[in-house]
Amino acid sequence: MLDHSVSQISTFMQQRAGIKLTSNKIYMIEARLEAVVQRFGFAHIDALAASLPRAMGEVQQAVVDALATNESYFFRDQKPFDAFEQALLPAAIEQARLDQRPVRIWCAAAATGQEPYSLAMLLAEKKHQWLYVGAEIVATDLSQTALARAESGLFTQFEVQRGLSAQRLVQFFTQQGSQWQIAHDVRKMVQFNHHNLLHNPARLGQFDMILCRNVLIYFDVETKQQILTHLARQLPPDGALVLGASETLVGVTDQFRPDPDLPMVFRRV
């Protein structure tokens, strides 16, 4: 792949998705885009790169889908889910009761659905607590391919073995050939939407908490600040933002403060 092609693809991903691809990602770019080259009949990856600025939307989306990282697994980093179950959910239920509205949770960058479905399983287990107010999970992602997989609720044997207990597998899934289908009642608790974190999320409404985990690490500081401003507007004062284990907001924004009692949880100032 030509150096100019790497630059073109990197510029496209930076502008379209805010994702900064470095020079050490050349092998990954070539490997992931090979299927796009074949699918749309380009002679080679350099031809695909040259076409990107004027390519039809389907080609551009296919490139974004191929290069966006969609790594996910059930109950990833258990501590945030413990915090959700023991502290965040009870507080959100009480506020929802006072406001006479449902509890609302946003899973940003939801990838193939393991995170929102993990929350949905916890909600199913605690249904007696929130049933009288209602609960909604909105899951968004930049990749339409990932969202389509998430909406299907179908997971491989490898995927259900990552973070999912045998008890929950039996309780919430049924085997279909070599795959596992999540229960309909759990699937319908999650609303999937295509959304770019660089864009204003006002259409999604206000939330009690937002999970935006293991995604900010792919952005530069300026882009992080833009995204965090969008997220802050969708939360009430003291609303919870949950990040990944390796993510911090120190030196990035003053719109959130760490929760002293809950790991990976930040409160809107």
N, C-alpha and C positions, 0 to 999 in steps of 0.2 A: 504494500500500500504506500502510495506517495505521501511525503510529508505534507504536501498541500491538501491532500484528502483528509489526513488526520486533523488538520486545522479547520477545514470546512465542517467536518462532522462535530468537532468540539464546539465550534461557534454555534452551530445549529442547536446542539443540546443545551448550551448555556442560555441561549435566547428562548428556546421553547420550554425547557424544563428547569432551568436554573442549575443544572447538573454540570459540574466542571470535570471534564475528562483530561487526565494528565498523560504525558508522553509514555509513561510506563503501562498504559492500558491498551497499547496497540494490538497486542495479541487478543485481548478480550474483545475489542471492537471488531477485528477481523472474524473471529469465531462466531460472534453473535449476529453479525450482519450478513453472513454467507447465505443464510436461509432467505433473507430479504432480497438479496441479489438474485437468487434462483426464482423466488416467487414472482418477481415483477419483470424478469427477463433482461436484467442489465448484463452487459458483457463482463463486467468485473466491478469490484467494490469502488474503484476510482470513478467509474461512470456514475454509480449511485451517489457518491459524495458530490460530484459536480452538479447533479440534478436537484439536490435538496432544496436550494432556495426557491425553485420554481416548480417543484414536484407537486403532484396532486396530493390532497389531504390524506388519502389512504396510504401512500408511500411514506409520508412524513410520520404518521401515527405508527406505522410498522417499525420505523427506525426507533422511535421513542420507546415502544413496547420492548424492542429487542435490547436496548441499552439501559433501560431503567432496572435497578436492582429490586428483585421481588422475593428476596430471602425472608422467610417467615416460618414460624412453627408455633404449635399450641402452647399456651401458658409460658411464653418466653420470658425468662427472668422472673421467677415466681413472685418476688417481693411486690411489684406493682399490683398484681392480682390479689395478694393478701391485703394490701392497702385499700384496694377497691372494695373488697368484701367486708372488711372490718371497720373502715372509716369513711371512705368516699361515698359509697352507696347509701349507708344510713343517713348521712348528712344531706345528700341530694334528695332522698325520699322525704325527709322532713321539710326541706325548702319547697319541694314540689307540692306537698300537702298545703303549706301556707299560701302558695301562689295559685293553687287549684289548677295544676297542669301536670303533664307527665314528666318523669325524669328523662333527660336527653343527654346522650353520650355520642361523641364524634370520634371515630377512629380514622385519623388522617393517614394517608399512605398505607392503606390496609392490605396491599399486595393480594395474595390469593385467598385471603379471608380467615386465616387461622386466628388472628387477634380478635376481630369482632365476634367470631363464633366462640372463642374462649369466654368472652364477656357474656355472650348470650347463654352459654351453659351455666355460668355463675348466676345469672338472673333467673334462669329456670329453676335452679336449686333454691333460690331465695324468693320465689314467686309470691309466697304468702306475705312478704314484707312490703312489696311495691304494687301488688295487684290493684289496690284501691285507688292509686294515682295513675298507674300506667307507666310504661318505660319504652323508650325508643333508642335504637342504636343506628346511627348513620355512618356508613363506611364508604370512604372515597379513595380513589387512586388515579394516578395519571395514566396508567396502562389499561387500555380497554381489554387487552388479552387477559391480564391478571384478573380484572373484574368479572369477566365472563366465566373464568374458572371458579372464582369465589362464589358467584351466584349459583353455579351448578351444585355446590355443596358436596362435590365428589373429591375424595382424597385417596392417594395411594397408600399401600401398606407402610412404606417408608415414612410418609407424612404423618400418619396417625400414631406412629411409634415415637415421634419426636414431641415430647412434652405432655402427651395425653396418657392418663392413667387407664389401666385395664377396666376399672369400674366405669369411668366416663365413656370409654369406647363402647362398652356393652349397653350402657344406658341411653346414649345419644346417637349411636350409629347403627346402621344395618349394612351387612356385606353384600355387595353387588359384583359378582365375579371377582376380579382382582382388586376392586376398589371398595371404598367405604362411603356410604351416603349418610350425611348428617340428617337428623330427624327434621321433618317438615316444620314442627312447632318451633324449633330453634332457628331454622332458616328464615321463617317469616318474621322473626324479631329484628332482623337486620335489613336496612334499606341501603342498597348499593347505588352510588352515584359516581359518575366520571367528574373528576375535579383536579385542576392544576393548582398546586399550593401557591404559585406565583400570582394567582388571580384572587379577586375579592370573593370571600365565601358567604357574603351576606344572605344569598338566596337559601342557604342551608339553615338559617335561623340561629337562635341562641342555644347554648349548651351549658349543662352543669359541669361537665368535664370534657377535656379533649386529650386523646392519646395520639401523640405524634412521635413515635418511637423509632430510633435507629434510622432516621432519614435526614436530620439536620446536618449530620456529619458529611453529607455529600455536597453541601453548599458552602460558598465563601461567606465571609462575615456580613457583607452588605445584603446578600440574598437571605441569609438567616434573619436579619433584622426586619426585612420586608415581610417575610413569612410570619414572624412572631407578632408583628403589628396586626396582621390579618387575624391571627389566632386570638390575640388579646381582645379584639373587638367582639368576638363571639362568646366571650365569657363574662359573667358578672364579677364585680369586685370579690376577691378571695376565691374565685373559681379555680379549679384545678387543671393544670397542664401536666401530663405525664410523659416523660422523656425516656430514652434508652439508658442503659447502665453506664455507657461511656460518654454520655452527652452532658454538657454543662452550659449554663447561660452566663457564666462569669465573664465580664468584659464584652458581652454581646448586647445585652439589653437591660434596662432598668424597669421594664414593664412587668417583670415577674420576680418573685423572691422564693428561695428554697423553703419548703415546708420542713421545719426542724424535726418533726416526728415521723415523716413518711418519706422513705427513700425514693428518689427519682420523681418526686412530685414537687411542682412549683406552683405558687399561688399568684394570681393576677393582682397586681398592686392597685 
